[in-house]
Amino acid sequence: MEQDNILVVKDLKKYYPITDSIFGKAKAFVKAVDGVSFEIERGTTMGLVGESGCGKTTVGRTILRLHDVTDGTVLFDGEDLAKVSREHLRRMRPKMQMIFQDPYSSLSPRMPVGEIIGEAVREHNIVPKSQYRSYILKVMRDCGLQPQYFYRYPHEFSGGQRQRICIARAVALNPELIICDEPVSALDVSIQAQIINLMMDLQREFGFTYLFISHDLSVVQHISKTIGVMYLGSMVEMGDKERIFDNPMHPYTKALLSAVPMPDPSYKMNRIILKGDIPSPANPPSGCKFRTRCQQCMEICSEKTPVFKEYEPGHKVACHLYSQD
């Protein structure tokens, strides 16, 4: 049976020019996203992980065309978002939504909750005017928000409740794809669990597809079906959740997993400490980008970029430790 992929990203690139002045010619480029490819099956969640600054958020924003695509294709329901006109993209917006990282700055302080959730619903004519208020109240109930919050303002709510408002704003448009950009990183652990469980309940009920961007591997393990690991703008490993956690192949993935805290204090962790900082995306190392911090670096790593290929069903990795033929 062929997999029904709602999103297929092929060789996605997003470069930012470095110039001497506003109108100056680009002398170099920051390669924020450099040739990323993946697919997401309809109704499932893909986790995207990596250190801060590796390009995760830029991937999410570029997919939605909040940033223009430098190169590559982004197929959403068979349409290439990188090539559609702005007018057509605007008509497609309700199908693709984003939940932002900071619930404090992503809500307008001048608008009541009902208007925040309903503004785009009214703009895109999601429901008839006569059903508008009852529809918004239903969305609020689905997201764990009381009806009396309709006329309240964002400053009256806690961080967890604000994130529920952000989720309600996204799901009110009946989207097919929701990009979640670290939606729980600004919240307490107990509130994180509530928000994650809410998102999973909504997915079961309405069939949403999530691209879940995070640096917290334990959260990603809980919510995701597949996981992609990014380093310095490139995908270094991708596969089913079980394969990534039970059999990590890339040295960077192994280092990330070794840093996940264990609840059992008697369990001895074999921590892999990465030396040095992430190189600049404006001047990445030759060959394998991870070689400057890799404990298993070989001569070929500096000479040749490893191929991102499948080594077992549903498990891809880009590393010279494995056959490149």
N, C-alpha and C positions, 0 to 999 in steps of 0.2 A: 504494500500500500504506500503510495507516494505521500510524502510529508507536505502538509498544507502550510507553507511559509507566508506569513503576513508581511514580513520585512526581510529583504535580501540586500545586504550592503556589500559592494564589491570594490576593493582597492580604493577606499575612501581616503582623500587627502584634504587637509586644511592647513595652508601655509599663510603666515602673516609676514608681510614685508618689513624689513628694517631699513629705515631711511634716515638721511642726515637732517632733512627738513620736511615740512608738510608736503611740499610739491616735489621733493627730491626723488630721484630714481632709486629703486630698491637695490641696496648693495648686498643684502643677504636675506634669508628667510628663516623664520622660526617655524620648524616643522612640528606643529602641535599635534596633528594627526597625520600619520605617514603610511598609507597603504593598508588600512584596516578592512578586513572582510569577515562577515558572519551572517547567519540567518537566524530568525526567531520564528518558531512554530506558533500558529494561531492559538490563542487561549493559554499560552504558557508564559513563564517568566525566565528571562536570561539575566544573570548577574554579570556586571562588568566591574572588575576590581583592579586595584593597583595603587601605588603610592600617590600622594598628592602631587599634582603637576604632571602626571603621566598622559593626560589628554582625555580622560574619561568624560568629563563634562562637555568638552569641546565636541566629542563624538555625538553626544545626545543633542546638543544645540545645532550641530551641522546637519544631522538627520532631519530635523524639523525646519531647516533653512532659516533659523534665527541667525546663523552665520552662513554666508555663501559658500558653496562647495568649490574647492580649488580644482579637484579632479576626482574621478570615480563615479559610480552609480549608486543610487539609493532607491531600490524598487519597493514601493509600498502598494500592496494590492495590485502589483504588475505595472504601476506607473512610476516612471523615473522622476523623483522629486527634484533632482538636480537640474532638470531641463524644463519643467512645467513653468508656465507664465505666473506672474505674481497674482493675477486675477483668479486663475484656476487654483492656485495654491491657497488663496483665501477661502475659496469654496470648500476645499478639502480640510481646512483647519479643524472643524469639529471632530473629525475622525482621529486626529492626532493631538494629544494634550501632554502637558508637562507639569510635574509637581516639583517645585523648586526646593533648594536646600534650606533656606532660611525663612521660616514662617513669619518672622517679625518684619522683614523688609519686602516680602512679596505680596502683602495685602495693603490696599490703599487705606490710610487712616481716616479719610474723609467720607468713606462709604460704609453704610450698614451691611451686615452679613448677608441679608436677603438680596441686596443689590450686587454685592461682590459675586455671589454664586449665580445670580440671574442675568447679569449684564449681557454675557455672550449668548445665553439662551434666547433672550429677546432679539439680539442682533442677528442671529442665524435662524430665527423662526423655528426653533426646535419643537415648540408646542403652540397651539392657538392662544391668543391673549386671554380668553376666558378661563383657561386652565393653568395660566402662568403661576399664580400664587400657590395653588394646591400642588403643582409639580415641584416647585422649589422646596416646599415643606416636606414632600415625600423624600427628595434627595437628601435633605438635612437629616431626616429620621434614619435613612439608610446609613448615613455616616456618623450616627451617634450624637447628633446635635438637637437640642430641644427646640420646639416651635417658638418659644419666647425669645430665642436668640435672634430672630428675624430682623429686629430693629436695633440690635446692639452693634457697637463698633469694635474693631479688632483689639484696641487697647484694653478692653474689659475682659479679655480671655487669657488663659495660660498658653504656654507653647504647644502643648499637646492638642488643645482645643483649636488653636489657630491652624495647626497642620490638618486637622479634620476639615476645617473650612476650605483649605487649599485643595484637599482631596475631593470635597463636594463640588468645588468650582470646576475641577477637571472632569468628574464623572457625570455632571449635569448635562454635558453635551453628547452623551452616549458615544464616547470614542471607541475606536477599535484598538488603538495603541496608546499607552500612557508611558512616557519616559519619566522615571522617578530619579531625580538627581539628589542623591544622599538625603532622602526625605526624613530620616530619623536621627541624623548625626548631631543635630542641635538639641535633642531631647534627652531626658533622663531615661535610664535603662527600663524602668517599669512602664513608662509611657511609650518607649520604643516598642515593647511587646504588644501593647494595645493597638498601636498604629499598624504594625505588621500584620496582626491578626485581622484587623479591619480590612486591609488591602486584600488579604487572602480570601476573606468572606465575600467581598465585592467581586473578586475574580471568579469564584465558584458560582455566584448568582448571575452575573452579567457576561461572563466570558471574556473579560478584558485581557489584553496582552501587555505585559510589562517588560521594559528594559530597565533593570534596577541597578543604578550606579551607586557603588559604595566602596569604602575602604575597610569595612567591618566584615570579615569573612564569616563569622558565626551567624550574622544576620542574613548574609547572602546564602549560606548553606540552608537556612531555615525556609527561605521563600523561593529559591530558584530551582529550575529544572536543569538548565545548562549554565555554564560559567565561562567567561572569557577573562584572561589575565593580560593586562596591558603594561608595557614598560616603555617609557620615552616615546610615546606616540605610535607604537607598534603593538600588535597582538602577538604574544609569545607562546600562549597555550590556550586551548579551548576544548571543552568536552562536556559530557554529562557530569552532573554534580558528583555522583558516586565515583566516577573515574578520577576526577580532579582531586578529591579528598583522599581516596584510597590509594591512588597510584599517580602522584604528581611526577611529571617527567622533566620539566624545565627547572634548572637550579634556582631561578627567581621564584617560581611557584613554591618550591620546597622551602625557601627562606621565609616567604609570606606565611605559609601554613605553620612553620615552626614558631612563629611569633603569636599564634592564637592562644590566649590564656586557657588553661584547663581548670575545671572546677575542683578536681581532686588534688589537694595540696601535697599528697605523698607521691604523685606521679612526677617522675623526673623528665623534664623536657630537654630534648636535644636541640638547643637553640642554634640557628645558623645566623651569625652576625655578619651583615654586609658592611664592608669597609667603604669609606668615602661617601660622597654625595652623588645624586643623579647628575649626569653631565648635562650641559646646556642643549636644549632642542635646536638652538641656532647653529650649534657646532657639534653634532653627535659623533661618537667614535666610528671609525671605519669598520666594516664587517658587521659583527654582532654588536649591537648597542650595549648589551649587558656585560661585555667582556672585561671592562675596567673594574667591575666589582665581583666578578665570578671567580670562585675558588677552583673551578675545573677548567679554566681558560686554556686553550691550545693555540698553536701557531696559526692554524687555519681560521680561527675566530676573528683575527684582525684583518685577514685578507679577503674573506668572502662572507657575504650576508647569508645567513641560514635560510633555507626554504621553509615556509609554513605549510607543513604537509601532514596527512593523516597516517598515524602509525598503528592504530587499532580502531575498530569501528566507533565513530563518534568521538574520536580523541585526536586533536591536531596539536602539533608543537613545532616551534622554529628553534632548532638547536643542533649544533655540530656533533654533539655526543651520540646522536642517532644517525643512521644512514641517510644520506641526502640524495641517493640515486632514485 
